[in-house]
Amino acid sequence: MTQPPEDVAGALLGLDELLLAEDDLDAALTTVLQVGLRTFGDEPEISLTVSHPTRPRDSWSTREATSRWAHALDSWQYEHGEGPCLEADRTVEECVVVDVRSDERFPAFGRRAEELGVLSCASYPMPVRGVSLGSINAFYPEPGGIDDEMRERGRELATAAAPLLANWIAHHRLVELTGQLEEALAGRAVIERAKGLLMGELGVDEDKAFDLLSTQSQHENIKLRDVAARLLEQRQDG
């Protein structure tokens, strides 16, 4: 096995500093992989699995990978619901496959991995407050590619990378919530304009104008803001 460089501790320290300073999250995730290469040496291919923050549980994606086939092997696991990266994420425990050809836990994954030239692998969960945010995965071309030292290095890397993934997830949730808020505010503005239009045309008060819009929305089973937008468009065209 190719031995990793001796400055892994320094690389991990640099990753800690990155967590505090890096604004570009995609670049930061790439840096995690670069640190992974320094951690594991040049023998395995590495990928970074994350639990998707805006979809239901049991939905994952590969954010970075050192090869196309490593990305493909991750995708196979997501599609079929079987494999070490999913096991590590679900159990929040590292998952080591000494030989994919004989591991009874993942028989279909083992066959696919062997087709791609992978005979052993390990996945290390990235936990924050007892919940895994994904895993760092290392794929080896020979059986038994993961010794105790490599397992320890993998755990250290995953622990150091977990806060970065937490930042990434928080960022995506913030973007999603911001989009929802902007959409809600825009919809409310349209509804207010439509209410004002009805109040002027029909001589009704604000509550009655809202009731008219709401009744139409329920009758047609479409959103209130869409009823309001259509009304404004009709008056504009007229």
BALORO-120247 format. One line per 5 residues: number of its first residue (from 1); their letters; for each residue x, z, y of N, C-alpha, C. Coordinates in steps of 0.1 Angstrom, whole numbers. Example, Ala and Ser with C-alpha at 12.3 -4.5 7.8 and 13.67 -1.06 7.14 Angstrom:
2
1	AS	132:78:-57:123:78:-45:132:78:-33 | 128:71:-22:137:71:-11:129:79:0
***
This chain:
238
1	MTQPP	8:0:-12:0:0:0:9:0:12 | 5:-8:22:12:-8:35:10:5:42 | 21:12:46:20:24:53:17:22:68 | 7:30:73:4:29:87:15:34:96 | 16:31:108:27:35:117:26:50:119
6	EDVAG	37:56:124:37:71:125:30:75:138 | 26:66:147:21:71:160:6:71:160 | 0:73:148:-15:73:147:-21:84:156 | -14:96:155:-19:107:163:-19:103:178 | -9:96:183:-9:92:196:-20:82:199
11	ALLGL	-23:73:189:-34:63:191:-47:70:192 | -49:81:184:-62:88:184:-63:95:197 | -52:101:202:-52:107:215:-56:97:226 | -51:85:225:-54:75:235:-69:71:234 | -75:72:222:-89:69:221:-97:80:228
16	DELLL	-93:92:226:-100:103:233:-100:101:248 | -89:96:254:-88:93:268:-97:81:272 | -98:72:262:-107:60:265:-121:64:266 | -125:74:258:-139:78:258:-143:84:272 | -133:89:279:-136:94:292:-135:84:303
21	AEDDL	-128:73:301:-125:64:312:-131:50:310 | -134:46:298:-138:32:296:-152:29:301 | -153:19:309:-166:15:314:-172:4:306 | -164:-5:301:-168:-17:293:-169:-13:279 | -182:-10:274:-184:-5:261:-180:-15:250
26	DAALT	-182:-28:252:-178:-37:242:-163:-37:240 | -156:-37:252:-141:-36:251:-137:-23:244 | -144:-12:247:-140:0:241:-142:0:226 | -153:-7:221:-155:-8:206:-144:-16:200 | -140:-27:207:-128:-35:202:-116:-26:201
31	TVLQV	-114:-17:211:-103:-8:210:-103:1:198 | -115:6:194:-117:14:182:-111:7:170 | -114:-6:169:-109:-14:158:-94:-15:159 | -89:-17:170:-74:-18:172:-68:-5:168 | -74:6:171:-68:19:167:-70:20:152
36	GLRTF	-81:15:146:-83:15:132:-72:8:125 | -67:-4:130:-56:-11:124:-44:-3:124 | -41:5:135:-30:13:135:-31:25:126 | -44:29:124:-46:41:115:-44:37:100 | -50:26:96:-50:22:82:-38:13:78
41	GDEPE	-31:7:87:-21:-2:84:-27:-16:83 | -19:-26:79:-24:-40:80:-30:-45:67 | -32:-37:57:-38:-41:44:-53:-43:44 | -61:-34:49:-75:-36:48:-81:-43:60 | -93:-49:58:-101:-54:69:-110:-43:73
46	ISLTV	-114:-42:86:-121:-31:91:-134:-36:99 | -144:-29:98:-156:-32:105:-163:-19:111 | -171:-21:121:-177:-9:128:-192:-11:127 | -199:-3:119:-213:-3:117:-220:7:127 | -230:4:133:-238:13:141:-253:13:138
51	SHPTR	-259:25:138:-273:26:136:-280:21:149 | -288:11:148:-294:5:160:-302:15:168 | -299:16:181:-306:27:189:-320:23:193 | -324:10:193:-337:7:198:-346:2:187 | -342:4:175:-351:0:163:-353:12:154
56	PRDSW	-363:10:145:-365:22:136:-353:25:128 | -353:37:122:-342:42:114:-341:32:102 | -329:32:96:-326:22:85:-325:8:91 | -319:7:103:-316:-6:109:-302:-5:115 | -294:-14:111:-280:-13:115:-275:-27:120
61	STREA	-263:-26:126:-257:-39:131:-242:-36:131 | -234:-47:129:-220:-46:130:-215:-50:144 | -209:-41:151:-205:-43:165:-192:-51:166 | -183:-47:156:-170:-54:156:-165:-55:142 | -157:-65:139:-150:-66:126:-138:-74:127
66	TSRWA	-128:-71:119:-115:-78:119:-115:-92:112 | -126:-95:105:-127:-108:98:-142:-112:97 | -144:-125:95:-158:-129:94:-164:-125:81 | -156:-124:70:-162:-120:58:-165:-105:57 | -157:-97:65:-161:-83:66:-174:-81:73
71	HALDS	-176:-89:83:-189:-89:90:-200:-93:80 | -197:-103:72:-207:-108:63:-211:-98:52 | -201:-91:48:-203:-80:37:-211:-69:43 | -209:-65:56:-217:-56:62:-232:-61:63 | -234:-73:67:-247:-79:68:-254:-79:55
76	WQYEH	-247:-82:44:-253:-81:31:-258:-68:28 | -251:-57:32:-256:-44:29:-269:-40:37 | -269:-45:50:-281:-42:58:-293:-49:52 | -291:-61:47:-302:-69:42:-307:-64:29 | -298:-59:20:-302:-55:7:-304:-39:6
81	GEGPC	-300:-32:16:-302:-18:16:-293:-10:6 | -281:-16:3:-272:-10:-7:-258:-12:-2 | -250:-1:-4:-236:-2:-1:-230:10:6 | -217:11:6:-211:23:11:-213:26:26 | -214:16:34:-216:19:48:-229:25:51
86	LEADR	-239:21:43:-253:27:45:-253:41:39 | -246:43:28:-246:56:21:-239:66:31 | -228:62:37:-221:71:46:-229:75:58 | -237:65:63:-245:68:75:-257:77:71 | -263:74:60:-275:82:55:-271:96:52
91	TVEEC	-260:98:45:-256:111:40:-247:119:50 | -241:112:60:-232:118:69:-220:123:61 | -216:116:51:-204:119:43:-196:107:40 | -183:107:39:-176:96:36:-179:90:22 | -179:77:21:-182:71:8:-170:62:4
96	VVVDV	-164:66:-7:-153:58:-12:-156:51:-25 | -153:38:-26:-155:31:-38:-141:27:-43 | -137:34:-54:-124:32:-59:-122:18:-65 | -133:13:-72:-133:0:-78:-147:-6:-78 | -149:-16:-70:-163:-21:-69:-169:-27:-82
101	RSDER	-160:-30:-91:-164:-36:-104:-170:-26:-113 | -167:-13:-111:-172:-3:-121:-180:8:-114 | -181:8:-101:-189:18:-94:-204:16:-97 | -210:26:-103:-224:24:-107:-234:27:-96 | -230:32:-85:-239:34:-74:-243:22:-67
106	FPAFG	-234:12:-66:-237:-1:-59:-234:-13:-67 | -241:-16:-78:-237:-27:-86:-239:-40:-80 | -249:-43:-72:-251:-56:-66:-241:-58:-55 | -239:-47:-47:-228:-47:-37:-215:-50:-43 | -212:-44:-54:-199:-46:-61:-197:-60:-64
111	RRAEE	-207:-67:-69:-206:-81:-73:-203:-90:-61 | -210:-87:-50:-208:-95:-38:-195:-92:-32 | -190:-79:-32:-177:-76:-26:-166:-83:-34 | -167:-83:-48:-157:-90:-56:-156:-105:-53 | -168:-111:-50:-168:-125:-47:-160:-128:-34
116	LGVLS	-160:-118:-25:-153:-119:-12:-139:-114:-13 | -134:-110:-24:-121:-105:-26:-118:-91:-23 | -129:-83:-22:-128:-68:-20:-130:-61:-33 | -120:-53:-36:-121:-45:-49:-122:-30:-47 | -119:-25:-35:-121:-11:-31:-124:-10:-16
121	CASYP	-131:1:-13:-135:2:1:-138:17:4 | -139:20:17:-143:33:21:-151:32:34 | -161:40:36:-168:41:48:-169:55:53 | -166:57:66:-165:70:72:-175:72:83 | -185:81:81:-195:82:91:-190:88:105
126	MPVRG	-197:84:115:-194:89:128:-204:99:133 | -202:112:131:-213:121:133:-212:127:147 | -224:129:153:-226:137:165:-237:147:163 | -234:159:164:-244:170:162:-251:168:148 | -243:165:138:-249:165:125:-256:152:121
131	VSLGS	-257:142:130:-263:130:128:-253:118:129 | -253:110:119:-244:98:119:-249:87:128 | -240:82:136:-243:71:145:-239:57:139 | -234:57:127:-228:45:120:-216:49:112 | -208:39:109:-196:42:101:-185:32:104
136	INAFY	-173:37:102:-161:28:102:-158:25:88 | -156:12:85:-155:7:71:-142:0:69 | -135:3:58:-122:-3:55:-124:-10:41 | -120:-23:40:-121:-30:28:-108:-35:23 | -105:-32:10:-91:-34:4:-92:-45:-7
141	PEPGG	-82:-53:-8:-82:-64:-18:-78:-59:-32 | -73:-47:-33:-70:-41:-46:-78:-29:-50 | -80:-26:-62:-87:-13:-66:-78:-1:-62 | -85:10:-60:-78:22:-57:-70:21:-44 | -75:14:-34:-67:12:-22:-67:24:-12
146	IDDEM	-75:34:-15:-77:45:-6:-71:58:-12 | -60:63:-7:-55:76:-12:-59:87:-2 | -55:99:-6:-60:111:2:-55:110:17 | -43:105:19:-39:104:33:-47:94:41 | -51:83:35:-59:73:42:-73:79:44
151	RERGR	-78:87:35:-91:93:37:-91:102:49 | -80:110:50:-79:119:61:-78:112:74 | -70:101:74:-69:93:86:-82:87:90 | -90:82:80:-103:76:83:-112:86:89 | -112:99:84:-121:109:89:-117:112:104
156	ELATA	-104:113:106:-100:116:120:-104:105:130 | -103:92:125:-107:81:134:-122:81:137 | -129:83:126:-144:83:128:-148:95:137 | -142:106:136:-146:118:144:-143:115:159 | -131:108:161:-127:105:175:-136:94:181
161	AAPLL	-140:85:172:-148:73:177:-163:77:180 | -168:88:173:-182:91:174:-187:93:188 | -180:100:197:-185:102:211:-187:88:218 | -178:79:215:-179:66:221:-192:59:217 | -196:60:204:-208:54:199:-220:62:205
166	ANWIA	-219:75:207:-229:82:214:-231:77:228 | -220:74:235:-222:68:249:-228:54:248 | -225:46:238:-231:33:237:-246:34:234 | -250:43:225:-264:45:223:-271:50:235 | -265:59:242:-272:65:254:-273:53:264
171	HHRLV	-263:45:265:-263:34:275:-275:24:271 | -276:21:259:-287:12:255:-301:18:257 | -302:31:254:-315:38:256:-318:38:271 | -308:40:280:-310:40:294:-314:27:299 | -308:16:294:-312:2:298:-326:0:294
176	ELTGQ	-330:4:281:-343:2:277:-353:9:285 | -351:22:288:-360:30:296:-361:24:310 | -350:20:316:-350:14:329:-358:2:330 | -357:-7:319:-365:-19:318:-380:-16:317 | -383:-5:309:-397:-1:308:-403:4:321
181	LEEAL	-394:12:328:-399:17:341:-401:6:351 | -392:-3:352:-393:-14:361:-406:-23:358 | -408:-25:345:-420:-32:341:-433:-25:345 | -432:-12:343:-444:-4:346:-447:-4:361 | -436:-3:369:-438:-3:384:-443:-16:389
186	AGRAV	-437:-27:383:-442:-40:387:-456:-42:383 | -460:-37:371:-474:-39:367:-484:-31:376 | -479:-19:380:-487:-11:389:-489:-17:402 | -479:-24:407:-480:-30:420:-490:-42:420 | -490:-49:408:-500:-60:407:-514:-54:406
191	IERAK	-516:-43:399:-529:-37:398:-534:-33:412 | -525:-26:419:-529:-22:432:-533:-33:442 | -526:-44:441:-530:-56:449:-543:-61:444 | -546:-62:431:-559:-67:426:-570:-58:431 | -568:-45:430:-578:-35:435:-581:-37:449
196	GLLMG	-571:-39:457:-573:-41:472:-581:-54:474 | -578:-64:466:-586:-77:467:-600:-75:464 | -604:-68:453:-618:-66:450:-625:-57:460 | -617:-47:465:-623:-38:475:-627:-46:487 | -619:-56:491:-622:-64:503:-633:-74:500
201	ELGVD	-633:-80:489:-643:-90:485:-657:-84:483 | -657:-73:475:-670:-68:471:-675:-56:479 | -666:-51:487:-670:-39:495:-671:-26:487 | -663:-25:477:-664:-13:468:-652:-4:471 | -653:8:466:-642:17:468:-631:15:457
206	EDKAF	-620:23:459:-609:21:450:-612:24:435 | -620:34:433:-624:38:419:-632:27:412 | -642:21:420:-650:11:414:-642:-2:412 | -633:-5:421:-624:-17:418:-616:-15:406 | -611:-3:403:-603:-1:391:-612:-2:379
211	DLLST	-624:4:380:-634:3:368:-637:-12:365 | -638:-20:375:-641:-34:372:-629:-41:365 | -617:-38:369:-606:-44:362:-604:-38:348 | -607:-25:347:-605:-19:334:-616:-24:324 | -628:-26:329:-639:-31:320:-635:-45:315
216	QSQHE	-630:-53:324:-626:-67:320:-615:-67:310 | -605:-57:312:-594:-56:303:-599:-52:289 | -608:-43:288:-613:-39:275:-622:-50:269 | -629:-57:277:-638:-67:272:-630:-79:266 | -619:-82:272:-610:-94:267:-599:-89:258
221	NIKLR	-598:-76:257:-587:-70:249:-573:-75:253 | -571:-75:267:-558:-78:272:-554:-67:282 | -541:-67:285:-536:-56:293:-542:-56:307 | -543:-44:313:-549:-43:326:-541:-51:337 | -528:-50:336:-520:-57:345:-521:-73:344
226	DVAAR	-524:-77:332:-526:-92:330:-539:-96:336 | -549:-88:335:-562:-91:342:-560:-91:357 | -552:-82:362:-550:-81:377:-542:-93:381 | -531:-97:373:-523:-108:377:-531:-121:377 | -540:-123:367:-548:-135:366:-558:-136:378
231	LLEQR	-563:-124:382:-572:-124:394:-565:-129:406 | -553:-123:408:-545:-127:420:-541:-142:420 | -538:-147:408:-534:-161:407:-546:-170:410 | -558:-166:405:-570:-174:407:-573:-174:422 | -572:-163:429:-575:-163:443:-564:-171:451
236	QDG	-552:-171:446:-541:-178:453:-543:-193:451 | -547:-197:439:-550:-211:436:-562:-216:444 | -572:-207:445:-584:-211:453:-582:-212:467
***
